[in-house]
């Protein structure tokens, strides 16, 4: 479906549903932007995590049982 066709179809909807379409679209755009930023940050840091042992020192504890004291 082309953008112009999509807009025409949205215009046929009642206002309440058009607002929902807009809000949902904005949410999905923001979510995608956040995911893209996190992926870029992870890619930038990947080499550091692969080579810098200080960044991964605590990963040795990942599989140990953890008991919280109260």
C-alpha positions as a Markdown table, in Angstrom:
| # | Residue | x | y | z |
|---|---|---|---|---|
| 1 | Unk | 0.0 | 0.0 | 0.0 |
| 2 | Unk | 1.3 | 3.4 | -0.9 |
| 3 | Unk | 1.6 | 6.2 | 1.6 |
| 4 | Unk | -1.1 | 8.3 | 0.0 |
| 5 | Unk | -3.5 | 5.3 | 0.0 |
| 6 | Unk | -2.7 | 4.7 | 3.6 |
| 7 | Unk | -3.4 | 8.3 | 4.6 |
| 8 | Unk | -6.7 | 8.3 | 2.7 |
| 9 | Unk | -7.7 | 5.1 | 4.6 |
| 10 | Unk | -6.7 | 6.7 | 7.9 |
| 11 | Unk | -8.8 | 9.8 | 7.1 |
| 12 | Unk | -11.8 | 7.6 | 6.8 |
| 13 | Unk | -11.5 | 6.4 | 10.4 |
| 14 | Unk | -13.3 | 8.1 | 13.2 |
| 15 | Unk | -11.2 | 10.6 | 15.1 |
| 16 | Unk | -10.7 | 8.4 | 18.1 |
| 17 | Unk | -9.3 | 5.6 | 16.0 |
| 18 | Unk | -7.1 | 8.1 | 14.0 |
| 19 | Unk | -5.6 | 9.3 | 17.3 |
| 20 | Unk | -5.0 | 5.7 | 18.3 |
| 21 | Unk | -3.2 | 5.0 | 15.0 |
| 22 | Unk | -1.1 | 8.2 | 15.5 |
| 23 | Unk | -0.2 | 7.3 | 19.1 |
| 24 | Unk | 0.6 | 3.7 | 18.3 |
| 25 | Unk | 2.8 | 4.8 | 15.4 |
| 26 | Unk | 4.7 | 7.3 | 17.5 |
| 27 | Unk | 5.2 | 4.7 | 20.2 |
| 28 | Unk | 6.6 | 2.2 | 17.6 |
| 29 | Unk | 8.9 | 4.9 | 16.1 |
| 30 | Unk | 10.3 | 5.8 | 19.5 |
| 31 | Unk | 10.8 | 2.1 | 20.4 |
| 32 | Unk | 12.7 | 1.5 | 17.2 |
| 33 | Unk | 14.9 | 4.6 | 17.8 |
| 34 | Unk | 15.7 | 3.4 | 21.3 |
| 35 | Unk | 16.6 | -0.1 | 20.0 |
| 36 | Unk | 18.7 | 1.4 | 17.3 |
| 37 | Unk | 20.6 | 3.6 | 19.8 |
| 38 | Unk | 21.2 | 0.6 | 22.2 |
| 39 | Unk | 22.4 | -1.6 | 19.3 |
| 40 | Unk | 24.9 | 1.1 | 18.2 |
| 41 | Unk | 26.1 | 1.6 | 21.7 |
| 42 | Unk | 26.5 | -2.2 | 22.1 |
| 43 | Unk | 28.5 | -2.4 | 18.9 |
| 44 | Unk | 30.8 | 0.4 | 20.0 |
| 45 | Unk | 31.5 | -1.4 | 23.3 |
| 46 | Unk | 31.8 | -4.9 | 21.9 |
| 47 | Unk | 35.5 | -4.8 | 21.4 |
| 48 | Unk | 36.1 | -3.4 | 24.9 |
| 49 | Unk | 34.1 | -6.2 | 26.4 |
| 50 | Unk | 35.9 | -8.8 | 24.4 |
| 51 | Unk | 39.4 | -7.5 | 25.3 |
| 52 | Unk | 39.2 | -5.6 | 28.6 |
| 53 | Unk | 39.1 | -8.2 | 31.5 |
| 54 | Unk | 38.2 | -5.5 | 34.0 |
| 55 | Unk | 34.8 | -5.0 | 32.3 |
| 56 | Unk | 34.0 | -8.7 | 32.5 |
| 57 | Unk | 35.5 | -9.6 | 35.9 |
| 58 | Unk | 32.1 | -10.2 | 37.6 |
| 59 | Unk | 30.8 | -12.4 | 34.8 |
| 60 | Unk | 32.5 | -15.3 | 36.5 |
| 61 | Unk | 29.9 | -15.1 | 39.2 |
| 62 | Unk | 26.9 | -15.3 | 36.8 |
| 63 | Unk | 26.3 | -19.0 | 37.4 |
| 64 | Unk | 26.8 | -19.0 | 41.1 |
| 65 | Unk | 23.8 | -19.2 | 43.4 |
| 66 | Unk | 22.9 | -15.9 | 45.0 |
| 67 | Unk | 21.3 | -15.6 | 48.4 |
| 68 | Unk | 20.1 | -12.3 | 49.6 |
| 69 | Unk | 20.6 | -11.5 | 53.3 |
| 70 | Unk | 18.0 | -9.6 | 55.1 |
